[in-house]
C-alpha cells in the first residue's frame, strides 16, 4: 500500500486511484518509467513525483501519456484519461493520450502515421505509446469515404504488391531499423492517393495490398522498438483488410498484434487477439495459415501461465496442420508459415512453460533451418537461443552461438535485437574472463554500436 502522508492531499482523484492499485509510490513510478521507455522517451518518475502530483502539481506534457497508460495497466481499466487522474483537460494539463485507432478513416490514419514516421519525431509521445485500450479486439467497421472515384486497375495493385515484396525482402536482410521511413513515404505518397480514388473491381485487391504494406510498416516499427507506432499500423492493416473483405490479411495483422502484446508482457490481451486471429483464419484460409494462428494461440496461452496441457495440444495441432499443408507460392509472404517458424514458436512456448532444455532444442533447430536471406530473423532467434543457454548457466555455449552469427550481426539494424544483446552482455558479465565469452562480448559491443564488421 502507499505510504501514509503528513500533508493534505489536493488531488483526491489521483489518491483514490493510487489506493486502488495497491502499489507503493515507488512501484507506480517504476510502472510509469517502463511505459515511457517503450516509446524511447524514458521518464524519470520517482516516488517523490507521486507526492508532488498529490500536492497539486501536474506531470510534464511528454510524461502525461505514460502516466495515464501506466495507471490503465495497473488498474486493468481502459480507456483511462488524464481527467480520471484529477488533471483538468483545460490549460497546461491537456489530455495528451493517443486517439482511438479503431475509429475514423483508416486511410486518414495511415496518412497520419506515415507522416509522423517520416518527418515529425515529436509526435512519438502519442504515436509511439502502446495502448492497452487499443489492444482490445474490435469487430469490423467499414469507413464511409468521400471524394471522386478515379481509375485504379490491376496494374496499380501489381505495383503495390511488388513494392511490398521488395520492402519485405529488405526487412529480412537488414532489419526494421533500415528503410522504415521509405516504407512510410511509399504509404503516404503513393498508396494513399490510390486508396482515395479507388473504385470498381480492383478496389478490394488494392485495399488488401495496402493492408500488406501497413502491416509491414508495423512489423518494422516493432523491430525498431516503436511499439505504439507498430500497434497503430497493425490496427490500420486490420481495418484496410476489413474494407477489402480479406479475412486472411485481417488474421495476419491480428496475429502480430497478439505477438506484440505477449512480447510486451500482456499475455491475456495477447491470447484474446490470438483467438480473434484464429477465428478470422477459419474463413477461406489455407491450412498453413490456420497452423500459423494456432501456433500463436499456444504461445500466448503458455505466456498466461494457464492450462499448459492445452498449450501443448495446440502445438500438436499446429504440427499436424503443417504436415498436411500444401507448399505456399514463393511470392506469398503473409501466412507463409514454415517448419523453422514452427520450431521458433515451440521454443517460445516451452520457454514460457519453464522447459529450458526443450526450448533450447527447438530454437537451435529454428536457427539452423533459416534460409540465407533471413538474416534479421536468424540473428533474433539466435540471440533468444543464447539467452536460454545463459539461463542454464552456460555462458560459453551462448557465446559460441552468437559468434556463429557474426555475419548477420554485422548488417542487421534492429533495436529489438540490440536490446537482447545488451541483456546477454549483462548476464554473462561474471564469465567475461573466459576467452570465448570475451571474444563474443567484443562482437556484441560492436553490434550494439553498429560497427560489428570491425569487431575482431
PEQUI-V313980 format. One record per residue. N is the residue number from 1. RES is the residue in one small letter. NEAR is the number of other ideal C-beta (glycine too) atoms within 10 Angstrom. D_LAST is the distance of its C-alpha to the last C-alpha in whole Angstrom. Layout:
BEGIN
n res near d_last
N RES NEAR D_LAST
N RES NEAR D_LAST
END
This chain:
BEGIN
n res near d_last
1 x 9 52
2 x 19 51
3 x 11 53
4 x 5 56
5 x 11 57
6 x 5 59
7 x 8 60
8 x 9 61
9 x 16 59
10 x 13 60
11 x 19 57
12 x 11 59
13 x 13 57
14 x 20 54
15 x 17 55
16 x 13 57
17 x 19 54
18 x 23 52
19 x 11 54
20 x 12 54
21 x 17 50
22 x 11 51
23 x 16 48
24 x 15 47
25 x 19 46
26 x 15 43
27 x 13 42
28 x 22 44
29 x 21 42
30 x 16 38
31 x 20 39
32 x 24 40
33 x 18 36
34 x 18 35
35 x 28 37
36 x 24 36
37 x 13 32
38 x 18 32
39 x 22 33
40 x 15 31
41 x 15 33
42 x 13 33
43 x 21 37
44 x 10 37
45 x 25 40
46 x 15 42
47 x 15 45
48 x 11 46
49 x 20 46
50 x 22 48
51 x 16 51
52 x 13 51
53 x 22 51
54 x 21 54
55 x 13 55
56 x 12 56
57 x 14 52
58 x 20 50
59 x 22 47
60 x 11 45
61 x 12 45
62 x 15 41
63 x 21 42
64 x 23 45
65 x 25 43
66 x 27 41
67 x 30 44
68 x 26 46
69 x 28 44
70 x 24 43
71 x 23 47
72 x 20 47
73 x 20 44
74 x 19 46
75 x 15 49
76 x 10 48
77 x 14 51
78 x 15 50
79 x 15 51
80 x 21 51
81 x 13 51
82 x 21 51
83 x 13 55
84 x 18 55
85 x 22 53
86 x 20 56
87 x 23 54
88 x 12 57
89 x 10 56
90 x 6 57
91 x 8 56
92 x 10 53
93 x 18 52
94 x 14 52
95 x 15 51
96 x 20 47
97 x 22 46
98 x 21 45
99 x 14 48
100 x 13 49
101 x 24 46
102 x 19 49
103 x 12 52
104 x 15 52
105 x 17 52
106 x 28 48
107 x 24 48
108 x 14 48
109 x 22 46
110 x 27 43
111 x 20 44
112 x 20 44
113 x 26 40
114 x 25 39
115 x 18 40
116 x 20 39
117 x 27 35
118 x 17 35
119 x 13 37
120 x 11 38
121 x 12 35
122 x 10 38
123 x 16 40
124 x 18 37
125 x 22 39
126 x 20 41
127 x 25 39
128 x 26 36
129 x 26 38
130 x 24 38
131 x 25 42
132 x 21 43
133 x 16 47
134 x 22 45
135 x 21 44
136 x 14 47
137 x 18 48
138 x 15 51
139 x 7 53
140 x 13 53
141 x 12 55
142 x 10 55
143 x 15 55
144 x 5 58
145 x 14 57
146 x 6 59
147 x 10 59
148 x 7 60
149 x 12 59
150 x 12 57
151 x 10 56
152 x 21 53
153 x 13 53
154 x 11 51
155 x 9 49
156 x 19 47
157 x 21 46
158 x 12 45
159 x 14 43
160 x 23 42
161 x 18 41
162 x 12 39
163 x 20 37
164 x 23 36
165 x 16 35
166 x 13 32
167 x 21 31
168 x 19 31
169 x 12 28
170 x 18 26
171 x 24 26
172 x 19 25
173 x 16 22
174 x 16 21
175 x 27 23
176 x 27 25
177 x 21 24
178 x 19 24
179 x 18 28
180 x 24 30
181 x 14 32
182 x 14 33
183 x 29 34
184 x 24 36
185 x 16 37
186 x 21 38
187 x 27 40
188 x 20 42
189 x 13 43
190 x 15 43
191 x 26 44
192 x 18 46
193 x 14 49
194 x 21 49
195 x 23 50
196 x 18 52
197 x 16 54
198 x 25 54
199 x 13 57
200 x 12 58
201 x 9 57
202 x 18 53
203 x 18 53
204 x 16 52
205 x 20 49
206 x 26 48
207 x 26 48
208 x 22 46
209 x 27 43
210 x 30 43
211 x 30 43
212 x 26 40
213 x 26 38
214 x 31 39
215 x 26 37
216 x 26 34
217 x 30 34
218 x 28 34
219 x 24 32
220 x 30 29
221 x 29 31
222 x 26 30
223 x 24 26
224 x 22 26
225 x 21 28
226 x 26 31
227 x 24 33
228 x 24 37
229 x 28 36
230 x 26 35
231 x 27 38
232 x 31 40
233 x 32 39
234 x 30 39
235 x 25 43
236 x 31 44
237 x 30 42
238 x 28 45
239 x 29 48
240 x 30 47
241 x 30 47
242 x 23 50
243 x 23 52
244 x 20 51
245 x 14 52
246 x 24 49
247 x 19 49
248 x 20 45
249 x 27 44
250 x 27 45
251 x 27 44
252 x 27 40
253 x 29 40
254 x 28 42
255 x 28 40
256 x 22 37
257 x 27 39
258 x 30 39
259 x 22 35
260 x 23 35
261 x 25 37
262 x 25 36
263 x 16 33
264 x 20 34
265 x 11 36
266 x 22 39
267 x 22 40
268 x 15 44
269 x 24 44
270 x 26 41
271 x 22 43
272 x 19 46
273 x 28 44
274 x 30 43
275 x 18 46
276 x 22 47
277 x 28 45
278 x 22 46
279 x 15 50
280 x 26 49
281 x 26 47
282 x 12 50
283 x 11 52
284 x 10 52
285 x 20 48
286 x 18 46
287 x 16 46
288 x 19 42
289 x 28 42
290 x 21 44
291 x 25 42
292 x 29 39
293 x 28 42
294 x 26 43
295 x 28 39
296 x 31 39
297 x 25 42
298 x 26 41
299 x 30 37
300 x 30 39
301 x 27 42
302 x 28 40
303 x 24 38
304 x 17 42
305 x 12 42
306 x 12 45
307 x 12 47
308 x 18 44
309 x 7 46
310 x 13 47
311 x 22 43
312 x 18 42
313 x 14 45
314 x 24 44
315 x 23 41
316 x 11 43
317 x 16 45
318 x 25 42
319 x 15 41
320 x 13 44
321 x 21 44
322 x 20 41
323 x 10 43
324 x 9 46
325 x 17 44
326 x 8 44
327 x 8 41
328 x 16 41
329 x 8 40
330 x 8 37
331 x 9 38
332 x 13 39
333 x 18 36
334 x 24 38
335 x 20 39
336 x 16 37
337 x 26 36
338 x 19 34
339 x 13 34
340 x 19 30
341 x 19 31
342 x 22 34
343 x 21 31
344 x 25 29
345 x 24 33
346 x 25 34
347 x 26 31
348 x 27 31
349 x 28 35
350 x 25 35
351 x 22 32
352 x 21 35
353 x 18 37
354 x 11 35
355 x 18 35
356 x 14 31
357 x 9 31
358 x 16 33
359 x 25 30
360 x 24 27
361 x 17 29
362 x 24 30
363 x 27 26
364 x 18 25
365 x 18 27
366 x 26 27
367 x 27 23
368 x 12 24
369 x 17 26
370 x 22 25
371 x 11 25
372 x 10 22
373 x 12 24
374 x 18 23
375 x 23 20
376 x 27 21
377 x 23 23
378 x 25 21
379 x 27 18
380 x 22 21
381 x 26 23
382 x 25 20
383 x 28 19
384 x 23 23
385 x 26 22
386 x 31 20
387 x 21 22
388 x 25 25
389 x 25 23
390 x 20 22
391 x 14 26
392 x 14 27
393 x 8 25
394 x 17 23
395 x 23 19
396 x 15 18
397 x 17 19
398 x 26 18
399 x 27 14
400 x 16 14
401 x 25 16
402 x 27 13
403 x 16 11
404 x 14 13
405 x 24 13
406 x 18 10
407 x 14 12
408 x 26 14
409 x 26 13
410 x 18 11
411 x 17 15
412 x 26 17
413 x 17 19
414 x 28 21
415 x 17 22
416 x 19 23
417 x 25 20
418 x 22 18
419 x 13 21
420 x 19 21
421 x 25 17
422 x 13 19
423 x 14 21
424 x 24 19
425 x 16 17
426 x 9 20
427 x 15 22
428 x 23 19
429 x 11 19
430 x 9 21
431 x 18 19
432 x 15 16
433 x 7 17
434 x 15 16
435 x 10 13
436 x 16 12
437 x 22 13
438 x 13 11
439 x 16 8
440 x 29 9
441 x 22 11
442 x 14 8
443 x 20 7
444 x 24 11
445 x 15 11
446 x 18 9
447 x 26 11
448 x 16 14
449 x 11 14
450 x 12 14
451 x 11 11
452 x 23 8
453 x 13 8
454 x 8 6
455 x 18 4
456 x 9 0
END
